[in-house]
């Protein structure tokens, strides 16, 4: 029994995964923020494939060995970048799985064969849960109505009725 525990601990420490971490948390390999955006990096042979996505304006940039190979604006839930290295064709797919938690999956595909998928999510404090959503939507409505009311009154004071 003791040997089995040591083997399990050794396997988890080799992967740099704490033994008490749940599988769901282990799947999300990192967090993202609005300021830093989404950053994914793959090592493919001698090359580094790096995808940077802005969380604010939707600009996506794909670099291979620090050279920009693809860039586009995307506000869709799924976008695909195509490029090639030598005779091999590659795709990098970015898929927004859950817009409230900001969970995204970035997949590298080489010659139509899946290579690796990286998963990330927004920091817990920035995620919209059901509890926050019940307060967020009505408060936005009230704030918008109040600002609209003030704007109309100011316009009437400046230009008359």
Buried (B, 14 or more C-beta within 10 A) or exposed (E): EEEEEEEEEEEBEEEEEEEEEEEEEEEBEEBBEEEEBBBBEBEBEEEEBBBBBBBEEEEBBBBBEEEEBBEEEBEEEEBBBEBEBEEEEBBBBBBBEEEEBBBBBBBBBBEEEEBBBBBBBBEEEBBBEEEEEEEEEEEEEEEEEEEEEEEEEEEEEEEEE
